[in-house]
Amino acid sequence: MTEKDKLKAKDIMDRDCNVISSCRGRPYPLVVDRGSGSRIFDIEGKEYIDLVAGFAVMNVGHSNPDVNAAVSAQMEKISHCGFHDFFAEPPLKLAEKLKQLTGYNRVFFCNSGTEAVEAAIKLATWKTKRQNLISFYNCFHGRTIGSLSLTCSKVRHKTHFPTIRAVHSHYAYCYRCPVNLEYPDCGIECAKQIENLIFKRELSNEDTAAIFVEPIQGEGGYIVPPREFHKEIRRICDDNNVLLVADEIQTGCYRTGTFMAMENFGVKADIVCMAKALGSGLPMGAMLADHSLMDWPPGTHANTFGGNLLASAASMAGIEFMEREKIGDHAKKMGKHIMERLREMQEDHPLIGDVRGLGLMIGVEIVKTDGTPDPDTRDQIILEGFKERILLLSCGDSVIRISPPLVITKEEADLALDRFEEALNRIEQR
C-alpha cells in the first residue's frame, strides 16, 4: 500500500459524497476494488474476509469463473432483447430450472427484490379482487411504495411516504417474545393473533388478499421462528381463503441449506419472491406461482429489463454451480460450525445475548448487562471488525448479521471468527 493508494481511496470517497445520494449508508470507509471467493480487496490492496456477501447476494462467491464465463459468452451474442416482447432461450432455460427446483410452474422475471414483491402484490390483489394485505413487525420487503407498505422495520423507511393498506402482526421472535409467553407452551400465540385480533378488529378476512412473510426475518434481525410458526400461518391462510406469499429474497438460493428456506419448515407458499443471490451478482428478480394463480392476461404487468439475457446467463450458471458443488450441504455444515464457535464465545463474552441462524444466515444479538438491545456497542464491534479486516453489517435493533458467500471455507471462517473475537475483546477493554 502506497501513499498514492491512500490518496486515491480518499479521492473516491470525497467524489462520492459530492454526487451520490445522501440516502446511502456506509458503516465504514471501504472502497471496493475486486473480489475472489470469500475475499474482497479494497483500492489500497488490503484483503478482507467477506461476511456480508453484498447483502446475501454473492452466494457463489466473488468473481465466480462459471458465472464470468457465462456472462462473457452471452455478451458476445447479445445483451438485451426486451424479453417481455420477444422470445429468447436464456430466461426460458432459467424459468425451467426454477420450476424444477421449486415446483412452481409459472415465473415472472424482474430486476430486484422490491420489484418481485410489487409483482406479488399486484398478482395477489388482481387474482383475489381484494386490496388488504398483512405482514409482520420487524419485516423488510423493499422500499418502493407497495413493498414499503408491507415493510415494518424502521420508521425512517416510511416517514412522509404514502402507503397502501397493510396491517402488521407479530413475528415469532422467541428471544424477545412480543406477547410475553414462553415457547413451546405459547401455542404460537403470535401467529394466532392474525385471527384473534386482526380479522376481528382491523381487517375482514373476506377483503384480505395475502399474508406476506419472510421465512427468516432478514433486516429485522435474522430472526428464526419455530417450525410451527409458518405451519400456523399456512393454516390461517387456508382457513380464511387468503394467499400466502413467501419473501425468499434474502433466504433463497441455498442460503439456509435448501433452495428455498420455506422447505426447512415444511410449508409451501402460494407465491414466492426471489432476487439477490438469484442473479449471482447481476440484477435479477423473480416472482413464482402456479398457472392456476398466475393466469393474468398480457399487459397486466410487465417491465423492460426483466429476463435480461446477461442476468439470465449469470443466474443459470450460478444455480448450476451451486447444484454441482452441493452448496446447500456446505452451507448447513459451515453454518453449524460457525454457530458452535459463536456460542462458545457467548460463554466468555456476555455482550452476546443470542446466537441464532439457519445455514449461513446467522444473527448475533448484542445486549447490555440487563439484556436490553445495545445498538451502540453493536456498531462499535462492526467498526472494530473492519479494522480487523472482516466485513460485517447490522440488522435489527442490535444484531450483527453473518451471511458470507456460501463458498467460504472452514479455514476462512475460523480466521474470520478469530478476528471477530479480537474485535469483541477490544470493545470490552475500553
SULDA-V491518 format. One line per field, one symbol per residue. phi: phi as a letter, one per 40 degrees, with the letter a starting at -180 (. if undefined). A space follows every 10 residues. Layout:
phi=???
//
This chain:
phi=.bcccccccc cccccdccbc dcccbbcacc bcbaaagbbb bcccgcbbcc bbffggccdc gcfcdccdcc ccccdccaca bgccbbcacd cccccccccc cbgcbbbbca bacccccdcc dcccccccfb bcbbbbdgcb bhbcdccccc cabbcccbdg bcbccabbbc cccccbdcbf bbccccgfcd ccccccbccb bbbcccbbca bbacdbccdc hfcbccdccc cccccdcccb fbcbbccccc ccggdbhccb cdccbgbbcc bbbbafcdcf hbcababbac dcbcbccdgc aaacbdgdcc cccccccccc cccccfcccc cccccccccc cccccdccbc cccabaiagb bbbbccbccc gcdbcccdcc ccccccccgb bbbcagcabb cbacdccdcc cccccccccc ccccdccccc
//
